[in-house]
């Protein structure tokens, strides 16, 4: 049924629907008089320590646990090559910001059957409410979705969503999230959404040097608090040149620390990016570069209402993505007037959406993810 949430009925799943703070208190009250103990320490996140809860049974994190990178593959706690998939929220500043919450994380898990969320924290000059102009409210909104994802056992890409380089701001955002939530296995950190740069000869290589400098500053700050979760590094010109990594990867010499559990980002929009970007991605994968695709769409570009859908190109891309078991998130969970948006303005802030709350692309997305979710959620949990 469209409006029925498919919850497991277990105590863990019921508890997970409560607000994050209330759940943490309840876990401690219950555990103070019984043998069960949380698997992680639980303390105040605002004070710089970390708060953790058990993921609901059957949730993505309960099934797969701590992620890591092995060669070009994303590996779960059992050593299995895992492919995560899901939907990206829109910039936190614009239409759909009210959907950055735990209820929506649960709805997307149980109704859309996704396993991965993406939280694009906008850092763009002159955008009202972005991190550069409103850091406190921006971080409060980000925390709400991160805490909701953790409570619901969802993986989430915390995306520093910028086109220009803002290294210190990326450190502030991602270092804080790592400090406060980094010993949960739910997080992936995207350190710079889409660097600009030239496609002219030598342009991608020049931009890659800038990206590496940024990474060398940001990654050690994340690793001070979180030694294990995946870090996503962008590639040049809006994440379209992953092959630059083949001959010049990030190393311990670049970072000053171990370069484990790093993946490299690719973005594509099926109407515009075809075999040119796919071929570069294929060369990177064949050379052992671990790839994740944190932004995909069926349109020519990610903005505007007059866009066109290229279903054939998208299917070709998905054949490639699935044959390599590359994880991805699709743009976007928003009611902004754009062809890629999934929602209409009637979509409630807490989820529970019916068909009339979805755009045509939203109806496609729900069906697309539900088909994938059948096999994903049928997997055995890691012991």
C-alpha positions in Angstrom: 0.0 0.0 0.0 1.2 3.5 -0.8 0.7 4.9 2.7 1.6 2.0 4.9 5.0 1.8 6.4 6.5 -1.7 6.3 8.1 -1.8 9.7 9.4 -5.0 11.1 7.4 -4.9 14.3 10.4 -5.7 16.5 11.2 -3.6 19.6 14.3 -2.3 17.9 12.4 -1.1 14.9 9.7 0.5 17.0 12.2 2.3 19.1 14.1 3.5 16.1 11.1 5.6 15.0 11.4 7.8 18.1 13.5 10.9 18.1 17.2 10.2 18.4 17.6 11.9 21.8 14.6 10.2 23.3 15.9 6.8 22.1 19.3 7.3 23.6 17.8 8.1 27.0 15.5 5.0 26.7 18.4 2.7 25.9 20.2 3.8 29.0 17.2 3.5 31.2 16.5 0.0 30.0 20.1 -1.1 30.1 20.7 0.2 33.6 18.8 -2.8 35.1 19.5 -5.6 32.6 22.4 -7.6 31.1 22.0 -6.0 27.6 24.4 -3.2 26.9 24.8 -1.0 23.8 27.6 -2.0 21.5 29.1 1.5 21.6 29.7 4.2 24.2 26.9 6.7 24.6 27.6 10.3 25.7 26.6 13.9 24.8 27.3 14.7 21.1 27.4 18.4 21.7 30.2 18.1 24.1 32.5 16.5 21.6 31.9 12.8 22.4 29.7 10.4 20.6 26.2 8.9 20.8 25.4 5.5 19.4 22.5 3.1 19.2 22.0 -0.3 17.8 20.5 -0.2 14.2 17.0 -1.7 13.8 17.0 -5.3 12.8 16.9 -5.7 9.1 18.1 -2.2 8.4 21.0 -1.6 5.9 23.5 -1.1 8.7 22.2 -4.1 10.6 22.7 -6.2 7.5 26.1 -4.9 6.5 27.8 -3.2 9.4 31.1 -1.4 9.0 32.1 -0.7 5.4 35.6 -0.7 4.0 37.4 -0.6 0.7 39.2 -3.5 -0.8 40.8 -2.8 -4.2 38.0 -1.2 -6.3 35.2 -2.7 -4.2 33.1 -1.5 -1.3 33.1 -4.3 1.3 30.8 -4.9 4.2 31.6 -6.3 7.6 31.3 -9.9 6.3 33.7 -9.3 3.4 31.0 -9.2 0.8 31.1 -6.8 -2.1 28.1 -4.5 -1.4 26.2 -2.1 -3.6 24.3 0.6 -1.8 21.7 2.8 -3.6 19.4 5.5 -2.7 18.3 9.1 -3.1 20.0 12.4 -2.6 18.2 15.2 -0.8 18.5 18.6 -2.4 20.6 21.5 -1.1 19.6 22.0 2.5 18.7 25.6 1.7 15.9 25.1 -0.8 12.6 23.3 -1.3 12.6 20.0 0.6 14.6 21.2 3.6 11.7 20.0 5.8 12.4 16.4 4.7 15.8 16.3 6.5 14.5 14.2 9.4 14.3 10.8 10.9 10.7 10.1 9.8 11.7 10.6 6.2 14.8 8.4 6.6 12.5 5.6 7.9 10.0 6.2 5.1 12.6 6.0 2.4 14.0 2.8 4.0 10.6 1.1 4.4 8.6 2.3 1.5 11.1 3.3 -1.2 13.5 0.5 0.1 16.7 2.5 -0.4 19.8 1.8 1.6 21.8 5.0 1.2 20.9 8.7 1.8 22.8 11.8 0.8 22.8 15.1 2.7 24.1 18.0 0.5 25.1 20.7 2.9 25.3 23.7 0.6 28.4 26.0 0.7 27.7 28.5 -2.0 28.3 32.3 -1.9 25.1 34.4 -1.9 22.7 31.5 -1.3 20.5 32.4 1.6 20.9 30.0 4.5 24.0 28.2 3.2 26.8 27.1 5.5 29.0 30.1 4.6 26.3 32.6 5.7 24.4 30.5 8.3 26.7 27.9 9.8 24.7 27.2 13.0 21.3 26.6 11.4 23.0 24.7 8.6 24.7 22.3 11.1 21.5 21.9 13.1 19.7 20.8 9.9 22.5 18.4 9.0 22.6 16.9 12.5 18.8 16.2 12.3 19.2 14.1 9.1 22.4 12.4 10.3 20.9 11.5 13.6 17.8 10.2 11.9 19.8 8.0 9.5 21.7 6.6 12.4 18.6 5.9 14.4 17.0 4.1 11.4 20.1 2.1 10.5 20.7 3.9 7.2 24.0 4.7 5.5 24.3 8.4 4.7 26.8 10.5 2.6 27.5 13.7 4.4 28.3 15.9 1.4 30.1 19.2 1.7 28.3 20.6 -1.3 30.5 23.2 -2.9 31.9 24.0 -6.4 34.6 26.3 -5.1 37.3 25.3 -2.7 36.4 26.0 0.9 39.0 23.9 2.8 38.6 25.4 6.2 34.8 25.2 6.1 34.9 21.6 4.9 37.1 20.8 7.9 34.7 22.5 10.3 31.7 20.6 8.9 33.1 17.2 8.4 35.5 17.3 11.4 32.5 18.1 13.6 30.4 15.3 12.2 33.3 12.9 12.6 33.9 14.0 16.2 30.2 13.6 17.2 29.1 10.6 15.2 32.2 9.0 13.8 32.2 5.8 15.7 28.9 4.7 14.1 29.3 2.7 10.8 26.6 4.8 9.1 28.7 7.6 7.7 30.4 8.4 4.4 32.1 11.8 4.1 32.2 13.6 0.7 34.8 16.3 1.1 33.9 18.5 -1.9 30.9 18.0 -4.1 31.9 19.1 -7.6 35.1 20.9 -8.2 35.1 23.1 -11.3 38.0 23.3 -13.7 38.9 23.1 -17.3 38.4 20.2 -19.7 41.2 21.5 -21.9 44.3 19.4 -22.2 46.1 19.5 -18.8 43.0 21.0 -17.2 41.9 17.9 -15.3 45.4 17.1 -14.1 45.8 20.7 -12.8 42.5 20.5 -11.0 43.5 17.2 -9.5 46.5 18.8 -7.9 44.1 21.3 -6.2 41.8 18.5 -5.1 44.7 16.6 -3.6 45.8 19.6 -1.6 42.2 20.0 -0.3 42.1 16.3 0.6 45.4 16.4 2.3 44.0 19.1 4.6 40.5 17.7 5.2 41.1 13.9 5.5 43.5 14.0 8.5 41.0 16.1 10.4 38.2 13.5 9.8 40.6 10.7 10.7 41.4 12.3 14.0 38.0 11.2 15.1 36.9 8.5 12.7 39.5 6.1 11.5 37.2 3.7 9.7 34.3 5.2 7.7 34.5 5.8 4.0 35.8 9.1 2.7 34.7 10.2 -0.8 37.1 12.4 -2.8 35.9 14.3 -5.9 37.4 14.1 -9.3 38.0 17.0 -11.7 35.4 19.0 -13.6 32.3 18.1 -11.7 33.4 14.6 -11.0 33.9 13.5 -14.6 37.6 12.6 -14.8 38.2 9.7 -12.4 41.0 8.3 -14.6 43.4 11.0 -13.2 43.5 8.9 -10.1 45.1 5.9 -11.9 48.5 7.5 -12.2 48.3 9.8 -9.3 46.3 8.4 -6.4 46.2 9.8 -2.9 48.9 8.1 -0.8 50.3 8.2 2.7 52.9 10.6 1.4 50.2 13.0 0.3 48.1 12.8 3.4 50.6 12.2 6.2 48.4 9.3 7.3 47.2 6.0 5.9 45.1 6.3 2.7 42.8 3.4 3.5 39.0 3.4 2.9 39.0 6.2 0.3 36.7 6.2 -2.7 36.6 8.5 -5.7 33.4 10.2 -7.0 31.8 10.3 -10.4 28.6 12.2 -11.3 26.6 11.7 -14.4 23.4 12.9 -16.0 22.3 10.4 -18.6 21.1 12.9 -21.2 24.6 14.6 -21.3 27.2 12.2 -20.0 27.5 9.1 -22.0 30.4 6.9 -23.1 32.9 9.7 -22.7 32.5 9.8 -18.9 31.6 6.1 -18.7 34.8 5.2 -20.5 36.9 7.2 -18.1 35.1 5.5 -15.2 35.7 2.1 -16.7 39.4 2.7 -17.1 39.6 3.8 -13.4 37.7 0.7 -12.2 39.8 -1.6 -14.4 42.9 -0.1 -12.8 41.6 -0.8 -9.3 40.3 2.7 -8.4 37.3 2.4 -6.0 34.5 4.4 -7.5 31.2 5.7 -5.9 28.6 7.7 -7.8 27.0 10.1 -5.4 24.9 12.0 -7.9 23.1 10.6 -11.0 20.0 11.6 -13.0 18.1 10.6 -16.0 18.1 14.2 -17.4 20.6 16.2 -19.4 21.5 18.4 -16.4 20.4 18.5 -12.8 18.5 21.8 -13.0 15.5 23.3 -14.7 11.9 22.3 -15.5 12.5 22.1 -19.3 14.9 19.2 -19.1 14.5 16.0 -21.0 14.6 12.4 -19.8 17.0 10.1 -21.6 15.8 6.6 -20.5 17.9 4.7 -22.9 21.1 6.3 -21.8 20.2 5.9 -18.1 19.6 2.1 -18.7 23.0 1.8 -20.4 24.6 3.6 -17.4 22.7 1.3 -14.9 23.9 -1.8 -16.7 27.4 -0.5 -16.3 26.9 0.5 -12.7 25.3 -2.8 -11.7 27.9 -5.0 -13.6 30.5 -3.3 -11.4 28.3 -3.1 -8.3 29.0 0.6 -7.9 27.1 2.3 -5.2 25.1 5.5 -6.1 22.5 8.1 -5.0 20.0 9.6 -7.4 19.0 13.3 -7.6 16.8 14.5 -5.9 14.4 14.5 -3.0 12.8 17.9 -3.5 9.7 19.7 -4.7 11.8 22.3 -6.5 10.4 22.9 -10.0 12.9 20.7 -11.8 12.5 17.6 -13.9 14.7 15.6 -11.5 12.7 16.4 -8.4 10.8 13.5 -6.8 8.1 15.4 -4.8 5.3 17.8 -5.1 4.6 20.5 -2.5 1.9 18.3 -1.0 4.5 15.8 0.2 4.4 15.8 4.0 7.5 16.6 6.1 7.3 13.2 7.8 7.0 11.0 4.8 3.9 8.8 4.3 3.6 10.0 0.7 0.9 8.8 -1.6 1.1 8.6 -5.4 -0.4 12.1 -5.8 2.5 13.5 -3.7 5.1 12.4 -6.3 6.2 13.8 -9.6 6.6 11.6 -12.6 10.2 11.2 -11.7 9.3 10.5 -8.1 7.0 7.7 -9.2 9.8 6.3 -11.4 12.3 6.6 -8.5 10.0 4.8 -6.0 9.4 1.9 -8.4 13.1 1.8 -9.4 14.3 1.5 -5.8 11.7 -0.9 -4.7 12.7 -3.4 -7.4 16.3 -3.1 -6.2 15.3 -3.3 -2.6 13.8 -6.7 -2.9 17.2 -8.4 -3.3 19.0 -6.0 -1.0 16.8 -6.5 2.0 16.6 -10.3 1.5 20.4 -10.6 2.3 21.5 -12.3 5.5 22.9 -10.0 8.2 26.6 -10.2 9.0 27.3 -12.2 12.1 
